[in-house]
Amino acid sequence: MASSFPEPRPSEITPRRAYLRRRSLLAAAGLLGGSRIANAAGLSVHPGPFNASEPLTPREDVTHYNNFYEFGLDKDDPARLSGGFRPRPWTLTIDGAVAKPLTLDVDTLIAGGALESRVYRMRCVEAWSMVIPWDGVPLADILRKAEPQGSAKFVAFQSVVRPDQMPGQRGGLGSLDWPYVEGLRLDEAMNPLSFLALGLYGDLLPNQNGAPLRLVTPWKYGFKGIKSITRITLVSEMPPTTWNRMASNEYGFYANVNPEVDHPRWSQASERIIGSGGFFGETRKPTQMFNGYGAQVAQLYAGMDLRKFY
């Protein structure tokens, strides 16, 4: 992974109360029906059960400071180079050890009116963090539609391969083995925190953030959040994951946020808060175990050696 961290554009942090006030303004304008919010992008969302209390990261930073190697290695490459990517039409296939294999149209999923808004902390393995308002659906809801069979123990994810639209997939320095693949244990995937994001800040997910849908698991490092997903396959054995294949001593299958287990090349004890720039530069804060989501996920790893299963 890149070892340098270019500074994001200076901007003030958007207070969460300002984001919530936006919802009130939408309601006053007649755009809020019941508990749902409709916006110009066509999304209709309702508040979800998880909302981090920290200030939101400015939208400019969320959409212009990205790791998306399909479009390049630098943080600004995804925003600069993803304009030609076409995220529609798009279908998601769910197959493998399921009773009812599915092919879902993403726009039909969005139009179904079941989207939730969730504010999650995001901790990158590179020791920086954001607070992001996602819109999407619980992963468990989608998996249940396919009816996992008893042999299903893991969930494998696969991203799209389009080198004509994704310049980072054309090879060269730093290129990965495409397609990008990721995986979770089935109980991790069924945890209420696991989320398929289809939107961001109330709008459709931008290309540079993983359009049209991406995985969000906020207690894990950000590289687990596979983008532009085309296939989800339930399997009996632990599936390969892209960064673990590239450097298994640095990037484990679990990738749980753990301040006590350093990356071989840097400390994980603290994180740089993107968008917090001021006269003295961006601030840092101590990193929390499981990124602060221990109450929801610690039981998944009871009895496990989290230094071994990193």
N, C-alpha and C positions, 0 to 999 in steps of 0.2 A: 504494500500500500504506500501511497505517497507519504513522505516524511516531513514535507514542508506544509505550512498552513497559511495561505495568503489571507490577508486581512479582508473581512467583508466590508461592504459599503457602510459608512457610519450612519446610524439611525437610532432613534429612540425606541425603547421597548414599548410595545402596545400593552397597556394594562388590561388585565382580564375583564375588569368592569367595563372598559370601553367596548370590548367584543360583545359582552352581554347586552350593553346598551344598544348596539346595532340591532340585536334581535327585537328589542322594544320598539325601535324606530320602524322596523319592518312590520311589526304588528299594527302600529299606528297608521301605517300607509296602506293597510288592508292586505298585506302580503302574507300574513300569518293566519293560517286556518287551524283552529283548535290549538294543538301543541306543535304543529308543523310549520316549517318555514319554507316558502318557495322563493327562488331567486332567479335572476336573469339567465343563469346557466341551465335552468330547468330542474334543479335539484329540489327535493322536498325532504326535509330532515326533522327529526325530533331529538330532544336532548337524551343522551345516553347516560349510563350509570357511572362513568368514570370521567372526572374532570380535575386535572392537576390544578393546584391553587397558585402556582407561580405565574408571573406575567408571560404572556405569549411572546414568542420570538417574532420580530417584525416579518411581515409577509415577504418583503424584498429579500431578506436573508434566507428564509425557508425555500424560496424559489430560485435563488442565485448562488447558493453555497451548497453544492450537492456532490455526493459520490454516486456516479452512475457511469461505470466504466464502458458501457456500450456506446457512450458518446464521447469518451475521452478521459484523460487522467486528472486534469485540473478541475478545481472546484467550479469554475465558471463555464467549463465546456458543455455540460448538459443544457444549460439555458441558451448558450450560443449556437449549439449544433443540433438541437433536437427539433427545429422548426419543420423539417421535412418528414418527421415521423408521423405516420397515420394510425392513430389508435382506434379508428372506427372504419368499418364494422369490426366487431371483436367478439369472440366466443371463448368461454372457459370450459374446458373438459374436465370432468371428475370421473376417474375410473380406478381400476385395480380391484382391491378386495372390498367391493361394495355390491350390494344387492341390486341397486338401481343406478347404473352409470348415467351420467348427465352431461348434456352440453347446454350451457347457459349463455344467452345473449346478454352482454353487459348492459346495453341500453334498456332492455326489458327488465333487468334486475333493478336498475335505477328507477325506472318508471313504476315499479311495484310499490313505492311509497314506504319502504321499511328502513330507509337509511337513518342511522343515528349519528349525532355529533358527539365526539369524544376529544377531550384535551389530554394529550399524553406527553410525558417527558420522553425525550429521545436522547440516548447516550451513544455516541460513536466510539468505536474501539480506538480511534485516534485521540481520545481524551478531550473531546469537545461535546457540547450538548445544546439542545434546543427544547422548546415547549411548543407543540404543534397541535392545532385544532383540525382533526381529521373528520371526514364524513364517510360512512360506509356501513358494513354489516358484520355482525359477529361471525367469525369463521365457523364456529360450531353449528350455526344455523344452516350454513351451506352444506357442511359435511353430513348433517343429519338427513338432508333431503336424499342423499345418495345411499343411506342406510349402511354404515360400515359393518363388515362382517367380523366374526370373532378372530379371524387370522390377522386382521389389521392391527399393527402395533406402531407404525410410523406413517407420517404423511410426507410425501415427496412433492416438491414444487419445481416447475420448469418455466423459464422465461422464453420470450420470443427470440428468434434469430432472423434478423433482417439487415445484413451488411450493407445493402443498398441504401437503407435509411438510417443506419446506426454506424457511423464512421469508426467507432472504437472496436467494432467486430471485424474490421478488415485486416487485422493482424498488425504486426509491428511491436515496438517496445511497450512492455507492460500488458500486452494483450492476454486475456484469459482464455480458458478452454470453453468455448460456447457450445450449448446454451448455458447461461447462468442457472445453477440448480441449488436448491436449499431443502432443508428438512426439519421436521419437528417430531417428537414422540406424539402419539395420538392423544395422550392425556394433556400434553402441552397445547396441542391444536384445539382441543375441546375446552380449554380454560376460558372463562368469560372474558379475559383481557385480550385474547387473540382476535385480530380484527383484519378484515379485508377493506382497505380504504379505496374509495372511488372518487373522493372529493377532498378538498383542502380549503380551509377558510370559507366554507359555504359554496364554493364553486367546483366545477369539474376538475379532476386531478390534472395538473399541467404535465406536459410531456416529460419535462426534466425531473419531475417527482415520481415518475413511474406509471404514467397513464397507460391504459385506462384503469388498472387496478393493481394494488401492491399489498404485500403482507406487512402488518404492524404488530410486533410483539414487544411491548415497551420495557419489559424486564431484561431483554437481551440486547447485545450490541447491535448497532444499526445495520451491519452488513447482513444480518439475518433477514432483513426486510426486503426480500426479493421483489423486483419491480416488473411491470408489464407481463404478468403471469398468463400463460396459455393453458397450463395443464396442472392438475392436482391429482396425484396417484397415491392411493392407500396401499401400503406394502407391509410385509411381515418382518423385514430386516432393515436395519439402519441404512438410510440412503446416503449416497455421496453428497457432499456440499462443495461448492466451488472453492471457497477460500481454504477449507480443510485440505482439499486436494492440492492446492498450490503450496501451502506451508502448514503442514499438520502440527508442527511444534509451536506455531504462533496462533492459529485459529482453530479452536476445537468445534466439535459438533454442537455443543450446548450453547456456548457463547453467552452465558449469563453474566450480567454486569456484576463484577466482584472487585471491589477496591483492594482486596488483600492478595489478589493474584495479578501481578504485573505482566504486561506484555514484555516479551524478551528484550525489546528495545526502548521501552519507556514505562513510567509509572502509571498505574490506573487509580491512584489514591485520590486524585482530584480531577476536575474538568474545567475547561474554558467555556464560558457562557457566551455563545454566539449572539451578537446583537446588543451586548451590554457595554459596548465601547464608550469611553469617555476620555477625559483629559489624560488619565493614567492608563488607558488601554482597557481591554476587556477584563472583566473580573473572573476569578476562579472560585470554585466552591468544592468542598469534599464530596466525593462520590459515595452514594448510598448503595448498600448491598441490594441486589436485584433492582437497582435504579429506584429504590423506594417502594417497590411493589411486593415486598416480602409477605405482607399479610394475605395477598392473593395467590402467591405462587410458591412460597417456601416449602409447603407440604409436598410439592411435587418431587422434591429432592431430599426428603428425609432419609438419613442414613447414608447418603452418597458422599464420597470424598470430592468436594468441589474444586480441589486443586488438581486432581487426576482427571475428573470429568469437567474440564473447563470449556 
